[in-house]
Amino acid sequence: MIPLSTPHITGNEWKYVKDCLDTGWVSSVGKYVQFFEEKLASVIGKSHATACINGTAALHIALMVAGVKAGDEVIVPALTFVAPANAVRYLGAYPVFIDVDPEFWQLDPQKLEDFLVKECELKGKDLVNKNTGRIVKAIIPVDLLGHPVDMDAILKVAHRFNLMVIEDNAESLGAGYKNQPVGLKADLVCLSFNGNKVVTSGGGGMILTDNASWAKRARYLTTQAKVNEVDYIHEDIGFNYRLSNVQAAIGLAQIEQLDVFIAQKRVMAQRYNEGLRNIKGIRLPKEASWAKSSYWLYTILIDNAVYKESNRMVLQRLHGLGIQSRPLWHPLHRLLPFAECYAYQIKEADRLFDCALSLPSSVHLTEEDQARVIDVLAKRE
Ligand SMILES: *Cc1c(COP(=O)(O)O)cnc(C)c1O
């Protein structure tokens, strides 16, 4: 069995977890939570980090901090894991779906701008979507599959229209944008440490920002919105979204290995690139000149007409040989929970959904296993 993406536990995980158990600090208070937060803040280059229970919760809180209210709209790529769109709905707000670009498969800054210019109008201070009458408040660019979005282009548009930018870096921790860590330039950054991500804490998330008062609010909202420790005074409806010390201990041990993990991921991508380059009907993932991808999931496009098999047929063939692969997420604007949401000229998300396939991409994927995957795709099996 060659899995798609599984954790690589080889560092200080046991040692730190044992420390938690030995000292009794197993719950939501403890030094590892703080160490984990400090470490992430320094990795991304942000002043403040707030750990929380998972990446979806991080997005939920980040949206609240950004001032998104019921009935507002938030821009989300049509092609992504569902978490950011769900988080928007938790607040009673609505995602607006924008297409991804055909080259790097990320939120398309040009289509974003077209939507804001052609479909929205300023009413007082509010930017209103003419199609729905709702106020557009924020953008959630997602670094899909580990490749960064073109953040400068997105920020330029965001600033012009006065929109908050919450970057979803769940898949791109360790990736780079213009020789800097991803996430550096966004107003708020959200991370996930789910088991299938590059770095895991068993489950967990993080909200990062340079703004001290937003960080304080994120901490407040993730800890039941308590304003007084002694008398238990709460001034908002808060959430119990804290990360446990045990999870943070695992996360800290993992993040210590981030550079090694990313280096291994990039060697893996290189090997796939070389092994698959000459197979007709397979298109390799591209990396922009300004990008350093984390290659969270190495993903190819299969041209059914040329390769003579669809992505689903290849998935089945791989599956039969014990090799796990996965198509991309169903474009969100086609899903029932988002039927009432506005979608702007989606084309690429649908096209990618029809032909993409993610291949085994674990950090510890061996050269032999990878060679097997390549052989099967080359139909040499
Ligand atoms: C994994 C992921 C998340 C968060 O997932 P959790 O399982 O809640 O930690 C958010 N956004 C994207 C794009 C993801 O891939």
Ligand as a Chemical Component Dictionary entry (heavy atoms), coordinates in Angstrom:
data_LIG
# 
_chem_comp.id                   LIG 
_chem_comp.type                 NON-POLYMER 
_chem_comp.pdbx_formal_charge   0 
_chem_comp.three_letter_code    LIG 
# 
loop_
_chem_comp_atom.comp_id 
_chem_comp_atom.atom_id 
_chem_comp_atom.alt_atom_id 
_chem_comp_atom.type_symbol 
_chem_comp_atom.charge 
_chem_comp_atom.model_Cartn_x 
_chem_comp_atom.model_Cartn_y 
_chem_comp_atom.model_Cartn_z 
_chem_comp_atom.pdbx_ordinal 
LIG C1 C1 C 0 -6.734 21.164 5.554  1  
LIG C2 C2 C 0 -7.253 22.451 5.128  2  
LIG C3 C3 C 0 -7.874 23.342 6.041  3  
LIG C4 C4 C 0 -8.124 23.086 7.494  4  
LIG O1 O1 O 0 -8.385 21.813 7.836  5  
LIG P1 P1 P 0 -8.574 21.260 9.314  6  
LIG O2 O2 O 0 -8.764 19.814 9.057  7  
LIG O3 O3 O 0 -9.756 21.928 9.895  8  
LIG O4 O4 O 0 -7.335 21.528 10.118 9  
LIG C5 C5 C 0 -8.284 24.565 5.568  10 
LIG N1 N1 N 0 -8.095 24.916 4.291  11 
LIG C6 C6 C 0 -7.494 24.118 3.403  12 
LIG C7 C7 C 0 -7.302 24.598 2.010  13 
LIG C8 C8 C 0 -7.064 22.847 3.781  14 
LIG O5 O5 O 0 -6.483 22.049 2.872  15 
# 
loop_
_chem_comp_bond.comp_id 
_chem_comp_bond.atom_id_1 
_chem_comp_bond.atom_id_2 
_chem_comp_bond.value_order 
_chem_comp_bond.pdbx_ordinal 
LIG C1 C2 SING 1  
LIG C2 C3 SING 2  
LIG C2 C8 DOUB 3  
LIG C3 C4 SING 4  
LIG C3 C5 DOUB 5  
LIG C4 O1 SING 6  
LIG O1 P1 SING 7  
LIG P1 O2 DOUB 8  
LIG P1 O3 SING 9  
LIG P1 O4 SING 10 
LIG C5 N1 SING 11 
LIG N1 C6 DOUB 12 
LIG C6 C7 SING 13 
LIG C6 C8 SING 14 
LIG C8 O5 SING 15 
# 
